[in-house]
Amino acid sequence: MASLEESVDTLWERRDELSPDDVGAAETVGEAIDLLDRGEERVAEVDAATDAVVVHEWLKRAILLTFRLARMETIELGPFEYADKLPLKTGYAASGVRVVPGASARRGSFLGRGVVLMPSYVNIGARVGRDTMVDTWATVGSCAQIGERVHLSGGVGIGGVLEPPNAVPVVVEDDVLVGSRSMVTDGARIGRGSVVGAGTILNPSIPVVDATSGEELSRGAIPPWSVAVGASRRRELPGGEFFLPCVLVLRRLAEGERHDKAAINEVLRVHGVST
């Protein structure tokens, strides 16, 4: 694997010289993309020892080189026509993935067994864990890492983070429920087992606040096993008084506690919100 990584890094150093006519370069980069497509490698992962997100920059470089080395092509699928540089994934049935008409995933993304794609979109470099539902009009941006048994509800936007190569992508850990029309972008992170209320905006500039103590827990990261919703905080600024967005952690679930939808909705109803 080291030799492929080194080859990609060497191509990256002379990327300004490359063109779609560089067949050898395209084959090298294609090997890296195939590893992502099969799930044998991933752009980023959480280090179990440090809990930090580790980015494998050479794979991001391979994705960026793919766009430089590919030509625009017309792609026809039944009544649909596309003009793009990258092909779509295929072989869903053999992979144990259900894809509803209107859904698409680019080659170089990985979908685990049991994934369901309603009419939705998964970009190159993204990884979607087994038994996860990507609901109607949800999007999973480039390099986003979505765990197992996750539900991305209707209209959820998981942002892509492709450049620069060392930038941390969005990470949604296992057993998370993200409510409809929420936006999670710019390398934000949702910890395992959490439930995120509908319409929540999360990015590294958004403070995450404990509803009981008022303590700011982090910026752009919801702790594991949390019930969290979008909210706002009053702030005095030179131009006047404003309400700036935050995410409010209403409750901490016991580790391993599954989100029984009725129980979770009861917690959220007490605070006047819903999933």
Secondary structure, 3 states (H helix, E strand, C coil): CHHHHHHHHHHHHCHHHCCCCCHHHHHHHHHHHHHHHHCCCCCEEECCCCCCEEECHHHHHHHHHHHHHCCCEEEEECCEEEEECCCECCCHHHHCCEECCCCEEECCCEECCCCEECCCEECCCCEECCCCEECCCCEECCCCEECCCCEECCCCEECCCCCCCCCCCCEECCCCEECCCCEECCCCEECCCCEECCCCEECCCCEEEECCCCCEEEECEECCCEEEEEEEEEEEECCEEEEEEEEEEEEECCCCCCCCHHHHHHHHHHCCCCC
